[in-house]
Amino acid sequence: MIALGLEGSANKLGVGLILHPPKGGPAQILANIRHTFISPPGEGFLPKDTAKHHRAWVVRLVKQAMKEANVSVDDVNCICYTKGPGMGAPLQSVAVAARMLSLLWGKELVGVNHCVGHIEMGREITGAQNPVVLYVSGGNTQVIAYASQRYRIFGEALDIAVGNCLDRFARTLNISNDPAPGYNIEQMAKKGKNLLDLPYAVKGMDCSFSGILATVDSLAAKLEQDTTGCRDETTGEIITHEDLCFSLQETVFAMLVEITERAMAHVGSSQVLIVGGVGCNERLQEMMGMMASARGGSVFATDERFCIDNGIMIAHAGLLAYRTGFTTSLEESTCTQRFRTDEVLVKWRD
């Protein structure tokens, strides 16, 4: 069976085609292409501009994916699209495109939860059996574990997502959004030397990132105002932008490792699967690996092809649901900015 997947919950428009062999076995990725709307340095991406980008590119990406996969319309069994969560206008643009293809080609629709798409793609690529999942992206931060056909949320961000925290600080420093603000923060952090004392806000199994962002923004403002050099009150060392990026990363990632380890202890798991765009960060993977290794466990993660939002994860999760008999009628083919991970009935797992 073959599914076409459309993803457009934020600034990345992804189109993927995936094949599930009739007798089981690993899924075959036929095409996985993506085009990103990149806003100017110091600016975020507005919903209306992002939606306009998706509408302009979706047809050509579908054509390109079909050509790359060497499949025809007759070969496709269903059309999967991101139902949510995400930004309203971009989601609507992709949902309209999915409905158009469904009517044009006579194929059934499957609405997919964006978060579940990340999890299922991560499990498929890495082979992780039953891990604790750390889902970290620009819009979501959740610690998740599977039980009784649901992905249960054990902890999450109480305010802004960790990816949003990093992206907003990139805007404060006027860092380029190409290829991604979080990636550029990571590269600057590698040059940082001084670890600054920043707010560490873990509340049970949940995290809060707005306070640490406000603090590091304040320090960045002081750097701009003080031409003689702003110094660390403890060490007396001159603080640089690289130090701020380094300190921000180390602190927020330590918070994430703590709540993930607590979830592992609670469910008795020795595996951690990191998914979502922030999951590409090598320092996060390294810190999580140190924790998992100390517990006799292991960490699973993917590269930017599958960590960053993509169409293939929507195609894969949608096809898993479609094979259980799930479809989305045209009347119900809506989208929503708020679609909880634990709302999805995971019928394809025991």
Summary of the structure (lengths in Angstrom):
residues: 350
radius of gyration: 20.6
end to end distance: 21.2
largest distance: 68.5
contacts: 1272
relative contact order: 0.20
helix: 45%
strand: 21%
